[in-house]
Amino acid sequence: MDSYAIHFFIHFLWREKAISNNNNNNDLFINGQIRDKEVRVIGENGEQLGVMDIASAMRLAEEAGVDLVKIAPNAKPPVCRIVDYGKFRYEQTRKEKEAKKKQKVVEIKEIRLSPNIDTNDLNTKTANARKFLEKGNRVKVTLRFRGREMAHMAQSKHILDDFAEALADVAVVDKEPKVEGRSMTMFLAEKKK
């Protein structure tokens, strides 16, 4: 064997080891890790090369100087792509990050009320709830009862109804008022436009 062939072989083995060490956390199989007899091959530019045996697919990848990556292991036959593995992983992680950025996390903000709340206090709490709803959060409105107030729970339901009515232009009642222990809770969600 000439020195070029030895160098290429050593580089190939080193690359296999480096790839297999980095491949512990995902389901991608690369080059020698692919054990299927037949695979459907996609070229570097996305063109369909058809179904072929694994040796032919490996030869095509070696000739192109890149890797053979199994991208759809559950397909019949499995789909492999001729691509530079490092570049492929980089683009895959970038897409995952972009998808995470676009996800919207909805928080639940809580507003606590008492049965003998004053009108001005109720207006302040309503304004705070409006801000939360406009930011896309859900609002949990809790009416807490203490001591003798427990005897008049049913009569205090109108406070939650008034609260929901005051926010009717920006919110809908997600969950109707429900008694839970010493409190009555209701959930409001942003009204879809």
Helices and strands as residue ranges (DSSP letters): H 3-22, E 29-30, G 31-33, E 38-42, E 48-53, H 54-64, E 67-72, E 79-83, H 85-102, E 108-113, H 119-134, E 138-144, G 147-152, G 154-156, H 157-166, E 171-180, E 183-190
